[in-house]
């Protein structure tokens, strides 16, 4: 069975992120490349950070999704360079995150906004849009998110950290 790269990308865009199921692995920019050679499909992925526990799940989901589409010869390669950055998250995904109650990264990775940075950030509340927010914990439900609180609408929320 031969399929186009475009079809493969479409299949991959239906695989949700396990931590933020309203966005896909392609929305996050984790899928770097797709190669189709005869009946073999090679998908290159980049982890969001070193040691990301979801990588094994991503790989298994890619293989199982493509197998359900009749593609049995699937290889998933991990690519570490260039390193993943929140700059690779699509604007559409950032809006989906916001609607889901997660403040998406607002600064580009080239600024001083590393994953574990303690620098003061102005994070807008995803619920009401207020910038009257405060950082409450460096880690949220995953290491790539921090906990924040909105002083305007009094809602807690997570912020997806810039890398």
C-alpha positions in Angstrom: 0.0 0.0 0.0 1.4 3.4 -1.0 0.2 6.6 0.5 1.3 10.2 0.2 3.2 12.2 2.7 0.2 14.5 3.0 -2.0 11.5 4.0 0.5 10.4 6.6 0.7 14.0 8.0 -3.1 13.9 8.2 -3.2 10.6 10.1 -0.5 12.0 12.5 -2.5 15.1 13.1 -5.2 13.0 14.7 -3.0 11.7 17.4 -3.6 13.7 20.6 -1.0 14.7 23.1 -1.7 12.6 26.2 -1.3 15.6 28.5 -3.3 18.1 26.5 -5.8 16.0 24.4 -7.2 19.0 22.6 -4.0 19.3 20.6 -2.1 16.8 18.4 1.5 15.8 18.2 1.7 17.7 14.9 0.2 20.8 16.5 3.0 20.7 19.1 5.6 20.4 16.4 6.9 17.1 17.7 6.7 15.5 14.2 9.7 16.8 12.3 9.5 14.8 9.0 7.7 12.0 7.2 9.4 9.9 4.6 7.6 7.4 2.3 9.7 4.9 0.4 7.7 2.2 -1.4 5.6 0.8 1.4 7.9 1.9 4.3 7.0 5.0 6.3 9.6 6.7 8.5 8.4 9.3 10.9 11.0 11.6 12.7 10.0 13.0 16.0 11.7 15.3 18.5 11.0 15.1 22.2 9.7 18.2 23.8 12.5 17.9 26.5 15.1 15.4 27.5 13.5 12.5 29.3 9.9 13.3 28.3 7.9 10.3 29.5 5.4 10.7 26.8 7.8 9.9 24.0 7.3 6.1 24.2 3.5 6.7 24.0 4.0 9.0 21.0 6.0 6.4 19.2 3.5 3.6 20.0 0.6 5.8 18.9 2.3 6.7 15.6 2.9 3.0 14.8 -0.6 1.8 15.9 -2.3 4.7 14.0 -0.5 4.0 10.8 -1.1 0.3 11.1 -4.8 0.9 11.4 -4.5 2.7 8.0 -2.9 -0.4 6.5 0.7 0.7 6.8 2.6 -2.1 8.5 6.2 -1.1 7.8 6.6 1.9 10.1 9.8 3.3 11.7 9.8 6.1 14.2 13.1 7.9 14.6 14.0 10.2 17.4 15.8 13.3 16.3 17.5 15.4 19.0 18.9 18.2 16.8 17.7 20.8 16.5 16.1 20.7 20.0 12.4 21.2 20.2 11.2 24.6 21.2 7.8 26.0 22.1 8.2 28.2 19.0 7.2 25.0 17.0 3.7 25.0 18.6 1.2 26.2 16.0 -0.9 29.2 16.6 -4.0 27.1 16.2 -2.7 24.8 19.0 -2.0 27.8 21.3 -5.6 28.9 20.9 -6.8 25.4 21.6 -4.7 25.3 24.8 -6.1 28.7 25.8 -9.7 27.5 25.3 -8.8 24.4 27.4 -7.6 26.6 30.3 -3.9 26.4 29.7 -2.0 29.6 29.1 0.2 28.9 26.1 3.8 30.1 25.8 3.8 33.8 25.0 7.5 34.5 24.5 9.8 33.0 22.0 12.5 30.6 23.2 15.3 32.9 22.2 14.3 35.1 25.2 15.3 34.2 28.7 12.4 32.0 29.4 13.9 28.5 29.8 11.9 25.6 31.2 13.1 26.1 34.8 13.5 29.8 34.8 12.3 31.7 37.8 12.2 35.1 36.0 9.1 37.1 36.3 6.7 36.6 33.4 3.5 38.4 32.5 1.2 35.5 31.9 -2.4 36.2 30.8 -5.2 34.2 32.3 -6.6 31.8 29.7 -10.1 32.2 31.4 -10.5 35.9 31.5 -7.5 37.3 29.7 -6.3 39.3 32.8 -2.6 39.9 33.3 -3.2 40.2 37.0 -1.8 36.7 37.6 0.7 35.1 40.0 3.0 32.2 39.8 2.2 29.6 42.5 4.3 26.5 41.6 7.1 25.8 39.2 5.5 22.5 38.2 1.9 21.7 37.2 0.5 18.3 36.2 3.7 17.8 34.1 7.2 19.2 34.2 6.5 21.3 31.1 3.7 23.3 32.9 3.7 25.6 35.9 0.8 26.5 38.1 -0.5 30.1 38.1 -3.5 31.9 39.7 -5.6 34.7 38.3 -6.2 37.5 40.8 -9.1 38.8 38.7 -11.3 35.8 38.1 -9.8 33.8 41.0 -9.1 30.7 38.9 -6.1 28.5 39.0 -4.5 27.6 35.6 -1.5 26.0 34.1 1.1 27.8 31.9 2.9 25.8 29.3 6.5 26.9 29.8 8.7 28.3 27.1 11.7 26.2 26.0 
